[in-house]
């Protein structure tokens, strides 16, 4: 009997090429032109224009991008961080995205687990997974904004231990029990005989978990407890070291390496690639070469953050779909692989 592909399977091309996704919001508010306009109009930095958020997400899905990723920024901090992220509450936003898209994997990059009640995260994540038809990947982080922790009643220095316990609770909440027993949460009180449970259950054995960065954990712990690595962008030399470490730690398993990348795509296709913060300024020709190099190093999925660009987002999406996506097909597309991982003819 064939096994339905997981959301992570939908992000992995068996030919070894990375699939391509997008990090929301789809806006260019970090580009020089918008920065000047926003400053002149008195608009705050880091708060994107969400007027067309659903329309652009739907367009990205129709164009064939493999994934749409949202960030979790509980509090807007204009003085220290100046970035409101995806703005919308994460799981509410994902429920909406599940309704307006059909194919793209939906993911979080990433939910700050120590600031949230794990049982409610388990319920919210399983709900998005079911509503999206198994298209959800839960990216988790330990967080890096100290000011938020006391406001949520948590200890910043102890977030590593809180994170580990949270992951344990998520897995327990998603487990299925064929004998009618409930979930077991040692240390919290309920045992199997109490028959307490979290519903709905995920479409598969578990909601796929991707852990962002090191989350205050050892690389060994992450390789054992995550289903994927969601790691920060790096120059190719440093990336080679990280992917090699991940491959060695996860040998014999199918745990992909995922990475975001800020992208300023110029209007000149022949523009050489030059580094910007956490990404590249480049034309699409050099971008294709760079993505191929990332694939050769073991990167399974790259999600573009388009906010540093000056060009209209819809224009960039159309160019990427026409010139770049055909080189990096997603599983199930005519040029990609089928759900079983067989290269399509």
Backbone torsions as a table, in degrees:
resi	resn	phi	psi	omega
1	UNK	NA	130.0	-179.0
2	UNK	-72.2	147.3	179.1
3	UNK	-101.7	131.7	-179.7
4	UNK	-63.1	140.2	179.2
5	UNK	-65.2	143.2	175.1
6	UNK	-82.1	172.4	176.6
7	UNK	-61.0	-36.8	177.7
8	UNK	-67.1	-36.5	176.1
9	UNK	-57.7	-35.1	-179.0
10	UNK	-69.8	-14.1	-179.9
11	UNK	-99.0	-2.0	-173.4
12	UNK	-115.6	121.5	174.8
13	UNK	-92.4	122.7	-176.1
14	UNK	-64.5	-16.2	179.0
15	UNK	-78.7	-3.7	177.3
16	UNK	89.6	7.5	176.7
17	UNK	-92.9	143.6	177.0
18	UNK	-70.9	144.0	167.5
19	UNK	-86.0	163.8	-172.0
20	UNK	-123.8	134.3	178.0
21	UNK	-131.1	-171.5	-177.1
22	UNK	-135.5	141.2	173.8
23	UNK	-98.0	126.5	178.8
24	UNK	-84.0	151.6	10.2
25	UNK	-80.5	152.9	176.2
26	UNK	-89.1	90.8	-176.6
27	UNK	-151.7	166.8	177.8
28	UNK	-121.0	38.1	-172.3
29	UNK	-74.0	-8.3	174.8
30	UNK	-95.3	-6.1	178.3
31	UNK	-70.6	154.1	-174.1
32	UNK	-59.1	-40.7	-177.6
33	UNK	-63.6	-47.5	179.6
34	UNK	-67.6	-36.8	179.5
35	UNK	-59.6	-43.0	178.7
36	UNK	-64.4	-44.5	-178.8
37	UNK	-64.7	-43.1	-179.9
38	UNK	-65.5	-39.3	179.6
39	UNK	-64.2	-42.8	-179.7
40	UNK	-64.8	-32.9	-178.7
41	UNK	-88.5	-2.5	180.0
42	UNK	76.7	19.2	178.8
43	UNK	-82.6	141.7	-176.6
44	UNK	-70.9	147.1	176.4
45	UNK	-70.2	144.5	172.9
46	UNK	86.4	-0.5	178.2
47	UNK	-106.7	105.9	-173.8
48	UNK	-73.9	164.7	174.0
49	UNK	-85.2	115.9	-176.6
50	UNK	-105.7	15.8	-176.1
51	UNK	-55.7	-39.1	-175.2
52	UNK	-111.1	25.8	-171.9
53	UNK	-58.5	-44.4	-178.4
54	UNK	-71.0	-40.7	179.5
55	UNK	-61.5	-43.8	-178.7
56	UNK	-71.8	-36.4	176.0
57	UNK	-63.4	-42.5	178.0
58	UNK	-63.3	-41.4	178.1
59	UNK	-62.1	-45.8	179.4
60	UNK	-59.1	-40.9	177.7
61	UNK	-63.1	-45.2	-178.7
62	UNK	-67.6	-31.8	-179.8
63	UNK	-74.5	-17.5	174.6
64	UNK	106.4	14.3	175.1
65	UNK	-66.3	139.0	-171.0
66	UNK	-74.6	-27.9	-175.2
67	UNK	-148.3	153.0	172.8
68	UNK	-127.3	123.6	-172.3
69	UNK	-117.7	137.4	177.2
70	UNK	-117.8	151.0	-179.9
71	UNK	-99.8	163.2	179.9
72	UNK	-119.2	99.7	177.8
73	UNK	-121.4	93.2	-173.9
74	UNK	-59.7	-39.7	-174.8
75	UNK	-128.6	132.4	175.3
76	UNK	-78.4	122.1	-176.6
77	UNK	-121.9	85.2	-174.8
78	UNK	-67.1	-21.6	-177.0
79	UNK	-81.5	-41.8	-174.3
80	UNK	-101.6	-33.1	-174.4
81	UNK	-121.2	-36.9	173.1
82	UNK	63.1	27.5	179.3
83	UNK	-140.8	120.3	-179.0
84	UNK	-88.4	4.3	178.2
85	UNK	61.8	-135.8	-179.5
86	UNK	-82.6	-3.0	175.8
87	UNK	69.5	-58.5	-176.6
88	UNK	-64.5	151.1	171.9
89	UNK	-58.7	133.3	-165.3
90	UNK	-56.7	-55.6	-172.9
91	UNK	-75.5	-30.4	173.5
92	UNK	-62.8	-43.6	178.3
93	UNK	-61.5	-43.8	-179.1
94	UNK	-64.0	-37.8	176.3
95	UNK	-61.2	-39.6	176.9
96	UNK	-65.7	-44.6	179.7
97	UNK	-61.8	-36.0	177.8
98	UNK	-60.9	-31.6	-178.1
99	UNK	-81.3	-28.1	-174.4
100	UNK	-101.4	-2.6	176.7
101	UNK	-121.5	164.0	-177.7
102	UNK	-126.4	-30.5	-171.0
103	UNK	-118.9	-38.6	-172.6
104	UNK	-64.2	139.9	170.4
105	UNK	-67.7	140.0	176.4
106	UNK	-106.1	135.6	-177.3
107	UNK	-145.8	162.8	174.3
108	UNK	-109.7	136.4	-178.6
109	UNK	-136.1	69.3	3.2
110	UNK	-149.2	157.9	176.5
111	UNK	-69.1	130.4	178.9
112	UNK	-82.3	93.0	-170.4
113	UNK	-62.0	-40.4	-178.4
114	UNK	-63.6	-17.0	178.9
115	UNK	-91.4	0.0	-175.8
116	UNK	-124.3	153.7	176.4
117	UNK	-76.9	118.3	-171.3
118	UNK	-59.1	-36.5	179.7
119	UNK	-65.7	-35.9	177.0
120	UNK	-72.0	-35.6	173.8
121	UNK	-62.0	-42.8	179.5
122	UNK	-59.3	-44.7	-179.6
123	UNK	-67.4	-44.3	-179.8
124	UNK	-63.3	-44.9	-178.2
125	UNK	-65.5	-43.2	178.4
126	UNK	-64.9	-34.5	177.7
127	UNK	-63.7	-46.9	177.8
128	UNK	-62.6	-40.3	178.5
129	UNK	-59.0	-45.8	-179.3
130	UNK	-69.2	-46.6	-178.1
131	UNK	-63.3	-29.8	-179.6
132	UNK	-89.6	-1.4	-177.9
133	UNK	72.6	37.2	177.3
134	UNK	79.7	29.5	-177.3
135	UNK	-105.7	23.9	-170.7
136	UNK	-116.3	136.4	172.2
137	UNK	-121.9	124.7	-180.0
138	UNK	-93.5	103.0	173.0
139	UNK	-84.1	135.0	-175.6
140	UNK	-124.2	143.4	176.5
141	UNK	-136.9	162.9	176.6
142	UNK	-90.8	-13.5	178.0
143	UNK	90.9	155.6	-177.0
144	UNK	-141.8	18.0	180.0
145	UNK	-115.4	94.9	-172.7
146	UNK	-56.2	-30.9	-175.7
147	UNK	-63.1	-24.2	-175.0
148	UNK	-76.2	-30.4	-167.9
149	UNK	-64.5	-49.9	178.5
150	UNK	-63.3	-28.1	178.8
151	UNK	-68.0	-24.1	177.5
152	UNK	-104.2	10.0	177.3
153	UNK	73.5	26.0	-178.1
154	UNK	-120.1	159.2	-178.4
155	UNK	-98.6	119.8	-178.8
156	UNK	-60.9	-44.7	-177.3
157	UNK	-67.0	-26.4	-178.9
158	UNK	-95.7	13.0	-173.5
159	UNK	-66.3	-23.3	178.6
160	UNK	-65.9	-46.8	178.4
161	UNK	-67.0	-39.3	177.7
162	UNK	-61.5	-39.2	178.9
163	UNK	-63.1	-47.1	-179.8
164	UNK	-60.0	-44.5	179.7
165	UNK	-65.4	-36.8	178.3
166	UNK	-62.6	-42.6	178.5
167	UNK	-63.1	-41.0	177.7
168	UNK	-59.6	-42.2	-179.5
169	UNK	-68.4	-40.1	177.5
170	UNK	-57.3	-49.1	-178.1
171	UNK	-62.3	-41.5	179.6
172	UNK	-64.6	-38.5	-177.5
173	UNK	-68.9	-31.6	-177.8
174	UNK	-85.7	-14.1	-176.2
175	UNK	-64.2	144.6	176.9
176	UNK	-97.1	148.3	-176.6
177	UNK	-127.7	109.4	-175.7
178	UNK	-77.1	-17.5	-175.9
179	UNK	-96.8	10.4	179.8
180	UNK	82.4	0.6	179.5
181	UNK	-73.2	163.4	177.2
182	UNK	-97.4	-175.2	-179.0
183	UNK	-75.3	152.9	178.5
184	UNK	-110.2	124.0	-179.8
185	UNK	-130.6	80.4	-179.8
186	UNK	-56.3	134.7	179.6
187	UNK	93.2	-18.5	178.8
188	UNK	-104.5	-12.8	176.1
189	UNK	119.8	-63.7	-172.5
190	UNK	-63.4	137.6	170.1
191	UNK	-117.8	177.5	-173.5
192	UNK	-59.1	-31.7	-177.0
193	UNK	-72.4	-12.7	179.4
194	UNK	-80.6	-15.7	174.7
195	UNK	64.1	26.1	173.6
196	UNK	-83.0	144.0	-178.7
197	UNK	-152.4	163.8	175.7
198	UNK	-109.8	126.3	178.1
199	UNK	-124.5	150.4	2.2
200	UNK	-77.7	165.1	170.3
201	UNK	-84.4	152.1	178.8
202	UNK	-61.8	164.5	178.2
203	UNK	-67.6	-26.6	175.7
204	UNK	-115.2	-166.1	179.3
205	UNK	-59.8	-28.7	-177.8
206	UNK	-158.5	156.3	166.1
207	UNK	-70.0	128.1	179.7
208	UNK	-60.0	133.7	-178.9
209	UNK	-109.2	127.6	171.3
210	UNK	-116.4	128.2	-178.8
211	UNK	-101.4	127.3	-176.3
212	UNK	-86.7	131.5	179.2
213	UNK	60.2	-141.9	179.2
214	UNK	-104.1	-11.5	173.2
215	UNK	49.4	32.0	179.9
216	UNK	64.6	26.1	-178.7
217	UNK	-123.0	165.2	173.4
218	UNK	-76.9	155.9	177.0
219	UNK	-60.7	-34.4	179.6
220	UNK	-65.5	-43.1	179.7
221	UNK	-62.7	-43.8	-179.5
222	UNK	-62.4	-43.3	-178.9
223	UNK	-63.0	-28.0	-179.6
224	UNK	-86.6	-27.2	-171.1
225	UNK	-111.1	-12.8	177.9
226	UNK	-101.2	157.0	173.1
227	UNK	-95.9	-11.8	178.5
228	UNK	-161.1	156.4	171.6
229	UNK	-99.8	130.2	175.9
230	UNK	-114.7	95.5	-168.4
231	UNK	-115.8	157.3	-173.6
232	UNK	-71.1	152.9	-179.3
233	UNK	-67.0	146.4	-178.4
234	UNK	-143.5	156.1	168.7
235	UNK	-57.2	156.5	-171.7
236	UNK	-58.8	-35.3	179.8
237	UNK	-64.2	-47.1	177.9
238	UNK	-68.9	-34.9	178.3
239	UNK	-62.4	-39.3	178.9
240	UNK	-56.6	-41.7	-179.7
241	UNK	-66.3	-42.3	-178.4
242	UNK	-68.1	-44.6	-179.4
243	UNK	-68.1	-35.8	178.1
244	UNK	-63.8	-43.2	177.6
245	UNK	-60.6	-44.6	-179.7
246	UNK	-63.3	-42.6	179.9
247	UNK	-64.0	-38.3	179.1
248	UNK	-68.9	-40.3	-178.3
249	UNK	-72.0	-27.4	-175.5
250	UNK	-111.2	19.6	-179.0
251	UNK	-54.6	135.2	-179.9
252	UNK	87.5	0.2	177.5
253	UNK	-121.1	171.7	176.8
254	UNK	-115.8	71.9	-178.5
255	UNK	-113.3	105.2	-172.8
256	UNK	-75.4	160.2	176.3
257	UNK	-106.5	120.5	-176.9
258	UNK	-116.1	147.6	178.7
259	UNK	-148.6	140.9	171.7
260	UNK	-86.1	167.2	177.7
261	UNK	-158.2	126.9	173.3
262	UNK	-73.5	137.9	-174.2
263	UNK	-133.7	123.4	169.3
264	UNK	-111.1	94.2	-177.2
265	UNK	-86.5	116.9	-177.5
266	UNK	-79.8	166.4	178.6
267	UNK	-78.3	-13.3	179.1
268	UNK	-95.5	113.2	-177.2
269	UNK	-58.7	-24.4	-174.5
270	UNK	-93.6	5.1	178.5
271	UNK	-58.9	127.9	178.6
272	UNK	-69.2	151.4	-180.0
273	UNK	-75.3	128.2	174.1
274	UNK	-129.4	144.5	-176.3
275	UNK	-69.4	140.9	163.9
276	UNK	-124.2	177.2	-180.0
277	UNK	-59.5	119.8	176.0
278	UNK	60.2	30.9	178.4
279	UNK	173.7	-148.8	-173.0
280	UNK	-137.6	149.4	161.4
281	UNK	-107.9	122.4	-169.6
282	UNK	-163.1	159.3	165.6
283	UNK	-86.0	170.7	-172.5
284	UNK	-71.9	-22.9	179.6
285	UNK	-67.1	-48.8	177.9
286	UNK	-68.5	-30.0	177.2
287	UNK	-62.6	-43.3	178.7
288	UNK	-59.3	-45.0	178.9
289	UNK	-61.9	-42.0	-178.7
290	UNK	-65.8	-41.4	-180.0
291	UNK	-66.3	-37.8	176.1
292	UNK	-62.1	-41.5	178.3
293	UNK	-63.1	-39.3	177.2
294	UNK	-63.4	-40.0	177.8
295	UNK	-63.6	-39.6	178.9
296	UNK	-63.9	-26.5	178.6
297	UNK	-85.4	-6.8	175.5
298	UNK	108.6	10.5	176.4
299	UNK	-78.0	125.5	-176.4
300	UNK	-91.5	-28.3	-175.0
301	UNK	-151.2	135.8	177.4
302	UNK	-123.2	128.3	177.3
303	UNK	-111.3	128.2	-176.9
304	UNK	-90.1	131.6	168.3
305	UNK	-100.3	114.3	-173.0
306	UNK	-92.4	4.2	-172.7
307	UNK	-64.7	-26.6	-179.7
308	UNK	-75.5	-8.5	-172.8
309	UNK	-81.5	160.8	177.3
310	UNK	-98.3	-19.4	-175.1
311	UNK	-80.7	155.2	175.4
312	UNK	-57.4	137.5	-175.2
313	UNK	-59.3	-42.9	-178.8
314	UNK	-60.9	-36.2	177.6
315	UNK	-64.6	-41.6	178.8
316	UNK	-66.8	-42.9	178.6
317	UNK	-58.7	-44.6	-179.5
318	UNK	-63.6	-42.1	179.8
319	UNK	-66.1	-43.6	177.9
320	UNK	-60.7	-41.7	-178.7
321	UNK	-66.2	-35.0	-176.8
322	UNK	-82.0	-36.7	-169.7
323	UNK	-111.3	-24.4	-173.3
324	UNK	-111.1	-48.4	-177.4
325	UNK	-53.9	-38.6	-179.7
326	UNK	-59.5	-23.1	178.5
327	UNK	-82.2	-15.9	-174.6
328	UNK	-134.0	66.2	-174.5
329	UNK	-69.8	151.5	176.1
330	UNK	-87.5	154.7	174.6
331	UNK	-55.5	138.8	178.5
332	UNK	93.7	-14.8	175.9
333	UNK	-83.3	165.4	-174.8
334	UNK	-58.5	-33.9	-178.1
335	UNK	-99.5	2.5	-176.5
336	UNK	-101.9	-137.2	179.9
337	UNK	-122.7	156.9	176.4
338	UNK	-83.0	179.6	-175.0
339	UNK	-63.1	-21.9	179.8
340	UNK	-87.4	-2.7	179.4
341	UNK	90.5	9.8	180.0
342	UNK	-86.1	133.1	-179.7
343	UNK	-66.0	127.9	-178.9
344	UNK	-72.7	146.9	-179.9
345	UNK	-86.1	NA	NA
